[in-house]
Amino acid sequence: MELQHYLHMVAGEGEDSYAKNSRLQEKAMVEIRPVLEKVVTDVCTALCPRTTMVVADLGCSSGPNALRFVSDVIRVTGDCCGRSHGDPPPELQFFLNDMPGNDFNSLFQSLAQRSKKMAMAVPHYVVGLPGSFYTRLFPSHSVHFFHSSYSLMWLSQLPAELQVNSKMHLNEGNIYLTMTTPPSVVRMYQEQFRKDFMLFLRLRWKELVFGGQMLLTLLGRKNKSVFHGDLNHVYGLLGQALQSLVLEGMVEKERLDSFNLPIYGPSVDEVMAVVKQSELYDINHLQLFESNWDPYDDLEGESVGDPIQSGINVAKCLRAVMEPLFARHFGEYTLDELFERYALNVAKHLEREKTKYSVIVVWLRKK
């Protein structure tokens, strides 16, 4: 499967779209906003009074979150340069990057509608940049600040032995890593993440100016054991929903056995190990925070008030992200039944245990 053609969120502004089901990602942006403000202030302070600051959001998707990022950078840049120097702020050049299948049309229609509401004290220009961030995207030494949120857990590809056209079904019955996944498959996922993240760091190092910075947010795990990550639970319950469709003859067993998600949720130690091995960046800040599975559950307690509704909310959020991949492999006709069963699986899980995502945040400066 050519991921660059099928890896994108559900387009448009409908009820099932990513634009209407991205509150989980929005909550992460609110959580890291103080760090974002520090990064932008640092970049801006080093830049002023130069005339242009280049900012790239990698894996921007569509919907309101990319526009919130643009608004935050504009606001902080205006405040920083005006307060620290009294000089005019630099002009801002934004590049919003995602796969070619991303809904750039809706993104820029929303941008046009919101442009008057954005802070106008800082001249800014916004362009779309389709392409994988596992390739070169910019000229050497041209970008001051890279941002990426909820994107780097996506792999550039599955290991060759796990791809759809492989004759071996090494992770039979699973779509991600579970307790029944062979150790060899676990190592394949770990090595693919290590290679991809290292490639990403090296590519961005070439594109960043001296002292340029990156703020990266990705889903990971707080437990060192690869079998006890939060994504294992999330996708394990989705795999169980698919297994039930196989048992009832609605999905062929071979279709399930040949499908693996191109995602890996690393531990903090794994992220740090790759950064240190690269020898390309200083780590300014590293943290892990947790976020409820249900993006509309803002309570800190250990119980879920309405597990049924939370299951529906989690399923809608995940479907907005996964639908294109699942429709391509299993067929659109399976999706409604699949995600209804998934919502019930999640509800039953949340009745027993309130589970959270682990979110890793790392702020890097180019050496």
Disulfide bonds with the S-S distance in Angstrom:
Cys48-Cys81 2.19
